[in-house]
Amino acid sequence: MTGNEIISLVDTKEPNAYSKDEKIRWLSNLDGKIFEEVIRQYREFDPETDTFTPYEDGTEDLLVGAPWGEEMYTHYLIAKIAAGNAEVSRYNQQIAMYNACYGQWWAHYNRTHMPLSRPRFRF
C-alpha cells in the first residue's frame, strides 16, 4: 500500500484543505518513527546504508502492510487533520483508534520477529 492510496482513501472519507505534500510528510514522519522505534530493534542494520528515507511523492510502499496498515494510517491521518482543525474530540477518537491498530500491529510484529540480542549486564 502506498501513501497516495491512503491519502485518496482519507480524502474521500474526510474532505479537508490539507495538501497532499503535507499528508505525505505526516506519513513519512510516522514511518520514520516506526522504523527507528520498532523495526531497527529486530534486525541488524548497517547505519551507513540501512536508514529510513523520507517519502517524496507518495508512490513509496508504506512500512505497515495488510491487514493493519490501511486502518492504522487512515486513523492517523484523520487524527492529524482533526488536530490541525482544533477538533479535540474527533482527534481523541481517531488517535485512540490509531493507537489500538498500532498496538495490534506491534504485538504481531513482536511475536513474529526475533529481537536483537543485547549484551546482558552482569554483576
N, C-alpha and C positions, 0 to 999 in steps of 0.2 A: 504494500500500500504506500502510495506517495503522498507528499504534503499537499499537492494540488487536489488529489481525490478527497482528502479530509476537508480542505478548505471549501471545496464545492459542496460537500455534504453539509457543512456548518452554515454556509451562506444560504442554503435552501431552508434549513431549519430555523435559523436565527438571522434574519436580514440585519445588516449592520453597515456602518460607514467606514470601517477599518480596511486599510488597503491589504492587498494580497501579500505585498512585501513584508508588512508588519506581522501578519499571521505566520508567514514562513519564518520570520525571526523568532517568534514565540515558540514554534515547533522545534526550531533549531536549538534554542536555549534549553528547552525541555529535554531533547535527546542528548545534548551535551552533558547535562546533569546525570541522566540515566547511564550514559557511557562511563562517566567518571565514578559515580557512586555505586553502581551495580556491576556492570559488565567487566570493568577492569579488575574487580575483586575476584573474578572467577577464571581469568585466563592470563597467561604470561604475555606481556607486551614489551615490545622494544619501544621505549619512549621516543626514539628518533623517527620511527616510521609508523607506529600504530597510535594514531591520535584521531580525535573526532574532528572532522572537517565541517564547519558550519554550512548549512544548506544555502544555496544561492537562488535557485529558480523554482523549487518545489517539485522537481522531477525525480529527486533522490528518494530511495526507499527509506521509510522510517524504521527505527530500530525495533519497535514492538510490533509484531505481526498479529495475525489472526490467532485466536479468537478475541484477544484482549485489546488490540491496537485501535480498531475503529471507535469503539465505545470510549476508551480512555482518552484518545486525542480529541474526540468530539466534545466530551465534557470539559476538557482542559481549555479548548479554545472558547467555548461558550462562557466559561468562568472568567477568562481574560477579558472578553467583550463586556460582560456584566460588571467587572471591576472597573474598566475604563468608563463605563456609563454610570458609575456610582449606584448600581443596583445591588445593595448589600445582601438582601435575602436571596435574590437569584444567584449571586456569586456563591453564597454559603451552600446553597442547594447543589450547584454544579460542582463545586470543589469537593464536597463530600462524596459525590458520585465518582468523581475522578479518583479521589483517594482510595475508594473501595476497589475500583478497577485496577489501579496501580498496585495495590496490596495483593490482589489475586494474581496478577502477572508476576510480581516479585516472588511470591511464595512458590509459584510454579517454577520459576527460573532457579530459585534456590534448591528446590527438590531435584531438578534435572541437570544441574551443573555442579561440578566439584570445585569448591573454593580453593584458592591458592593456599598452600600450606605455608604458614609463617613460622619463623623460629620461635620456639617456646621459651619463655623466661623461666629460669630455674634458680633456686636459692642455693 
